[in-house]
């Protein structure tokens, strides 16, 4: 019998001062049986950093050809493709050819070898951004995990503060490549 996804709810109040975006988002996030809570929280953070009314979670790990999140235009063109983790060069090439903008969020502290191998090959893409979240950042995100989360998110000057009723995570992403 196949394992089912675990459902998490996140009621998020986003104040992105850098982009002038101030909106609530009530999100339902499915944690795939083979996915860690750390990866799920990085997906949530990727949503929060790029939030708008058209951004959505995809089938993710259940669909090899889809990104973790995407934003499509009304004509079904992919405006933004977001991958989480350490995709291979072939997948990155595919994403860059299909989408107007691509963002990769690497995380967990085990990705420096991946980045050193791929960095010279990726500089040719003018629509690719690579952002690293240090292990200390994802450790802070893990402290916020609950099946039902009430989060206040403030983004300013490239820094992120995520609060629930008891804790505050302060995250400073590392920009490894920015188109």
Backbone torsions as a table, in degrees:
resi	resn	phi	psi	omega
1	UNK	NA	132.0	-178.4
2	UNK	-74.6	141.9	176.3
3	UNK	-75.2	146.6	179.2
4	UNK	-97.7	158.0	175.9
5	UNK	-69.2	151.6	174.1
6	UNK	-97.3	133.0	-175.5
7	UNK	-97.3	131.5	175.2
8	UNK	-118.8	147.5	176.0
9	UNK	-118.1	138.0	178.4
10	UNK	-134.2	114.9	174.5
11	UNK	-94.5	107.3	-170.4
12	UNK	-114.5	130.5	173.5
13	UNK	-108.1	107.4	-173.0
14	UNK	-100.6	128.8	171.9
15	UNK	-125.0	95.2	179.8
16	UNK	-99.9	93.5	-176.8
17	UNK	-66.1	-35.6	-179.5
18	UNK	-60.8	-36.6	-177.1
19	UNK	-105.4	-4.3	-177.5
20	UNK	67.8	36.3	-176.9
21	UNK	-114.9	120.3	-177.5
22	UNK	-134.6	98.0	-175.9
23	UNK	-148.3	151.2	170.1
24	UNK	-87.0	149.2	174.2
25	UNK	-138.6	124.9	173.8
26	UNK	-101.1	108.5	-171.3
27	UNK	-109.9	142.9	170.3
28	UNK	-113.2	124.3	-175.2
29	UNK	-121.5	124.7	177.4
30	UNK	-94.3	122.9	175.8
31	UNK	-90.8	107.6	179.4
32	UNK	-60.9	145.4	-179.0
33	UNK	-55.6	-28.5	-179.9
34	UNK	-94.3	3.9	-177.5
35	UNK	-98.5	145.8	176.2
36	UNK	-88.9	160.7	175.1
37	UNK	-64.1	-31.4	177.9
38	UNK	-60.6	-47.9	179.7
39	UNK	-63.7	-41.5	178.5
40	UNK	-59.6	-42.4	-179.4
41	UNK	-70.0	-30.3	174.1
42	UNK	-68.1	-38.4	174.6
43	UNK	-61.1	-43.3	178.0
44	UNK	-62.3	-44.7	178.5
45	UNK	-61.3	-41.2	177.5
46	UNK	-60.0	-40.4	176.1
47	UNK	-61.9	-47.9	-176.8
48	UNK	-60.6	-38.3	-178.4
49	UNK	-72.5	-24.0	-175.4
50	UNK	-119.9	15.6	-171.3
51	UNK	-54.9	136.0	165.6
52	UNK	-162.9	175.3	-172.5
53	UNK	-68.2	-17.9	-177.4
54	UNK	-102.5	-8.0	179.6
55	UNK	-73.4	135.7	-179.7
56	UNK	-147.2	152.4	172.4
57	UNK	-72.7	146.2	176.1
58	UNK	-105.7	-168.3	176.6
59	UNK	-71.5	-13.1	173.4
60	UNK	56.2	-118.1	-176.6
61	UNK	-63.2	-20.2	179.6
62	UNK	-80.8	-12.8	-178.5
63	UNK	-133.8	106.2	-175.4
64	UNK	-61.0	-29.6	-174.7
65	UNK	-87.8	-9.6	-178.0
66	UNK	-97.6	152.0	171.7
67	UNK	-75.2	180.0	175.5
68	UNK	-76.1	-36.3	175.0
69	UNK	-139.2	153.6	171.6
70	UNK	-152.8	159.9	175.1
71	UNK	-124.9	123.2	-180.0
72	UNK	-113.4	150.5	176.4
73	UNK	-79.1	174.0	177.7
74	UNK	-65.7	-19.5	176.6
75	UNK	-95.7	11.9	176.2
76	UNK	73.1	15.6	172.3
77	UNK	-77.2	145.3	179.3
78	UNK	-85.4	111.3	179.2
79	UNK	-84.7	-36.2	-178.2
80	UNK	-141.0	128.8	178.1
81	UNK	-118.4	123.3	-179.7
82	UNK	-120.7	123.1	174.6
83	UNK	-112.8	146.6	178.8
84	UNK	-113.5	133.1	175.9
85	UNK	110.6	-139.7	-175.8
86	UNK	-129.4	73.9	-179.9
87	UNK	-66.7	155.0	178.5
88	UNK	-80.3	170.0	-175.7
89	UNK	-61.0	-38.2	-179.5
90	UNK	-60.8	-44.3	179.5
91	UNK	-65.8	-39.4	179.4
92	UNK	-65.5	-43.1	176.7
93	UNK	-58.2	-45.3	179.8
94	UNK	-60.3	-46.7	-179.5
95	UNK	-61.0	-45.1	-178.6
96	UNK	-65.7	-27.4	178.5
97	UNK	-82.5	-24.6	-177.2
98	UNK	-93.0	-26.4	-171.2
99	UNK	-118.0	152.8	175.6
100	UNK	-65.7	-41.4	-179.5
101	UNK	-136.8	142.1	179.4
102	UNK	-128.8	133.9	175.3
103	UNK	-127.2	131.3	174.1
104	UNK	-112.7	128.5	174.2
105	UNK	-107.2	106.7	174.2
106	UNK	-93.0	156.1	-173.8
107	UNK	-158.2	168.2	167.6
108	UNK	94.2	-3.7	174.9
109	UNK	80.2	1.7	-179.2
110	UNK	-110.3	18.8	-168.0
111	UNK	-109.2	2.5	-176.6
112	UNK	-67.6	-34.8	176.8
113	UNK	-66.8	-44.1	176.9
114	UNK	-55.8	-47.4	-177.2
115	UNK	-65.8	-43.0	180.0
116	UNK	-62.0	-34.8	178.7
117	UNK	-73.1	-38.9	-174.5
118	UNK	-91.1	-25.1	-173.3
119	UNK	-50.4	-49.1	-179.1
120	UNK	-62.4	-28.7	-177.9
121	UNK	-82.6	-17.3	-173.7
122	UNK	-97.5	-14.3	-175.5
123	UNK	-64.6	-16.6	-179.3
124	UNK	-76.2	-16.0	-177.9
125	UNK	-85.0	124.2	-178.0
126	UNK	-95.8	11.1	177.6
127	UNK	-129.1	22.6	-174.8
128	UNK	-116.6	133.7	172.4
129	UNK	-124.2	135.5	176.2
130	UNK	-120.8	123.1	-178.3
131	UNK	-121.8	130.7	177.8
132	UNK	-105.1	136.6	173.7
133	UNK	-109.5	112.3	-179.2
134	UNK	-59.9	158.6	179.8
135	UNK	-56.3	-37.2	179.1
136	UNK	-61.4	-33.8	179.1
137	UNK	-70.0	-45.8	-179.0
138	UNK	-70.7	-29.8	174.5
139	UNK	-61.9	-39.2	177.2
140	UNK	-65.9	-40.0	178.6
141	UNK	-62.0	-38.5	-178.8
142	UNK	-62.1	-29.3	178.7
143	UNK	-67.8	-18.4	-178.3
144	UNK	-92.0	-6.6	-173.6
145	UNK	-67.8	124.8	171.3
146	UNK	-146.9	158.2	178.0
147	UNK	-62.7	-32.6	174.3
148	UNK	-126.2	117.1	-176.0
149	UNK	-114.9	138.0	172.9
150	UNK	-114.4	109.1	-171.8
151	UNK	-124.9	140.2	170.8
152	UNK	-111.6	127.6	-175.1
153	UNK	-119.7	126.9	175.4
154	UNK	-122.5	127.8	178.6
155	UNK	-122.6	123.7	179.2
156	UNK	-155.1	135.7	178.1
157	UNK	52.6	38.9	177.5
158	UNK	76.0	5.2	178.4
159	UNK	-108.2	152.4	-176.3
160	UNK	-126.7	133.2	172.4
161	UNK	-122.1	123.8	177.4
162	UNK	-120.7	122.2	-177.2
163	UNK	-118.1	141.2	161.8
164	UNK	-114.6	-160.9	-177.7
165	UNK	-68.5	-19.6	-171.9
166	UNK	-123.7	-28.5	-171.5
167	UNK	-127.5	157.2	173.0
168	UNK	-128.6	127.1	173.3
169	UNK	-100.7	128.3	176.6
170	UNK	-113.2	118.1	-172.4
171	UNK	-125.5	133.1	174.2
172	UNK	-121.8	101.2	-179.7
173	UNK	-67.4	150.5	175.6
174	UNK	-98.7	120.5	177.8
175	UNK	-85.8	111.3	-179.2
176	UNK	-91.6	-31.0	177.8
177	UNK	-151.0	132.2	-179.1
178	UNK	-137.2	117.3	-178.7
179	UNK	-68.2	NA	NA
